[in-house]
Amino acid sequence: MSDAKQKFAATTKMSDAIATDPNLPVVLMRFHVGGCSLCGFEPDDTIEQVAADNGIPLERLLAALNGDE
């Protein structure tokens, strides 16, 4: 998928991503992200930061968030 069609990029803030697509928490739960204090994130964290903090390959997380997976 080309970058022009993707809703989310590595630099997208989580607050912006969730505001754009309120269903994202369901996708994040597949990666065990955001469900508890150990796997939570700050609204100003980028998708790249969340991926790194949780040991998730960035490209895999972006694919899931953008509906490519």
Secondary structure by P-SEA (a helix, b strand, c coil): cccccccccccccaaaaaaaccaaaaaaaaacccccccccccccccaaaaaaaacccaaaaaaaaaccc
